[in-house]
Amino acid sequence: MCSNLIILVIAVAVSLSFLLFAYKKMQNGFGPYNIKVYGLTLVVTFTSILALSGIEFQILAPAYAILSAVAGYLFGLKNPESKSENNNKSIN
């Protein structure tokens, strides 16, 4: 149990340091990808916390499903500029 706690603390520290690094790099922003960077980092953090928590998988299955749905939504986001470009191409 103690080793899982140490791994959990390390995983949270790495994730938070990545979030801090991304925030410092995004002073001007990554453009339309800001929400993807933050969202996917948080999804990975929460998934690793749940995986290392020691709770049975049957209990965590709904949480994994929700996190994977959020990750799928974030991966599926398109920037508005590409949508308008695709519409213009299909009209021509």
C-alpha positions in Angstrom: 0.0 0.0 0.0 2.8 2.4 0.8 4.5 1.8 -2.6 1.2 2.6 -4.4 0.9 5.8 -2.4 4.5 6.8 -3.4 3.8 6.1 -7.0 0.5 8.0 -6.8 2.2 11.1 -5.3 4.9 10.9 -8.0 2.3 10.7 -10.8 0.4 13.7 -9.4 3.6 15.7 -9.0 4.6 14.9 -12.6 1.1 15.8 -13.9 1.0 19.1 -12.0 4.5 20.0 -13.2 3.4 19.3 -16.8 0.3 21.5 -16.3 2.5 24.3 -14.9 5.0 23.9 -17.8 2.1 24.0 -20.3 0.6 27.1 -18.6 4.0 28.9 -18.8 4.4 28.0 -22.4 0.9 29.1 -23.3 1.3 32.7 -22.2 0.4 33.6 -25.8 -1.6 30.4 -26.2 -1.5 27.4 -28.4 -4.4 28.8 -30.4 -7.4 26.6 -30.6 -5.6 23.7 -28.8 -5.6 25.3 -25.3 -8.5 23.3 -24.1 -7.1 20.1 -25.6 -3.8 20.5 -23.8 -5.3 21.2 -20.4 -8.2 18.7 -20.8 -6.2 15.8 -21.9 -3.6 16.4 -19.2 -6.3 16.4 -16.6 -7.8 13.2 -18.0 -4.5 11.4 -18.0 -3.9 12.7 -14.4 -7.3 11.5 -13.1 -7.0 8.2 -14.9 -3.5 7.5 -13.4 -4.8 8.5 -10.0 -7.8 6.1 -10.3 -5.6 3.3 -11.7 -3.2 3.6 -8.7 -5.8 4.0 -6.1 -6.3 0.3 -5.5 -10.0 0.3 -5.9 -11.5 -2.7 -7.8 -12.0 -2.3 -11.5 -15.7 -3.1 -11.4 -16.2 0.0 -9.2 -14.0 2.2 -11.3 -15.5 1.1 -14.7 -18.0 4.0 -14.9 -15.4 6.5 -14.0 -13.1 5.2 -16.8 -16.0 5.4 -19.2 -16.7 9.0 -18.4 -13.0 9.9 -18.6 -12.7 8.2 -22.0 -15.8 10.0 -23.2 -14.3 13.3 -22.2 -11.0 12.4 -23.9 -12.8 11.4 -27.0 -14.7 14.7 -27.0 -11.4 16.6 -26.6 -9.7 14.6 -29.4 -12.7 15.3 -31.7 -12.7 19.1 -31.2 -12.0 20.9 -34.5 -11.0 24.5 -34.7 -13.6 26.8 -36.3 -11.3 27.9 -39.1 -10.9 24.4 -40.4 -14.7 23.9 -40.5 -15.2 27.0 -42.5 -12.4 26.0 -44.9 -14.0 22.6 -45.4 -17.4 24.1 -46.1 -15.8 26.5 -48.7 -14.1 23.5 -50.4 -17.3 21.5 -50.6 -19.2 24.4 -52.0 -16.6 24.9 -54.8 
